[in-house]
Amino acid sequence: MGNLESRFVGKALTNLIESGDVNGVEFAMETHASTALVSSMKQDKRKMTPDMASHSIAVLDHPTYEMELLHEFSDGKTSPRLNGTAIDMDNHLAVGIKAVKELKEALSHIDLTKLLAKPDMSDEHTREYVERMLKELKEGLIYGDNFYGIMAQMYNQSTKSISNAVLRKQKAEGTLR
């Protein structure tokens, strides 16, 4: 996480502790922090450093906590953990159905024939099309990432192990060095 700024992560810590998978004392022990510091971070009185965030992700392997921290430390470039009232985020099937629907919708908006021209030769319509397509893809990915996190958490799957297995496969296929 390099030269990033420290961030307030109270919501992520609160959600982690409320999940019942780890309490404040255990979090403090795992991250080599004092319980007072953890309490202050949980209340957004103190910020979490990038190093502590990285370490906590590595030692806890908690999918939804990981998602929240990555979103916070990436300035919103990664998928947020959805927490609104439009969908029951505690119902993995509801999230899965929505994820599949959004991903299918995103894929249906892709017309590769509109992308045949070089990007620097594209017209305004093509640029507008690409923007709409990217927004649809992002929306589908957000739901997909949330479904991934919920399922990994529910079935006690290590996102690190899953990621490593997928990366090994991609390297074997030659799509990743």
Protein Blocks (a to p, Z undefined) as FASTA:
>chain_A
ZZaccddfklmmmmmmmnopacfklmmmmnopafklmmmmmnopaccdfklmmmmmmmno
paklmmmmmmmmnnopaccddfbfkbcfklmklmmmmmmmmmmmmmmmpcfklmmpcfkl
pcfklmmmmmmmmmmmmmmmmmmmmmmmmmmmmnopafklmmmmmmmmmmmnopaZZ
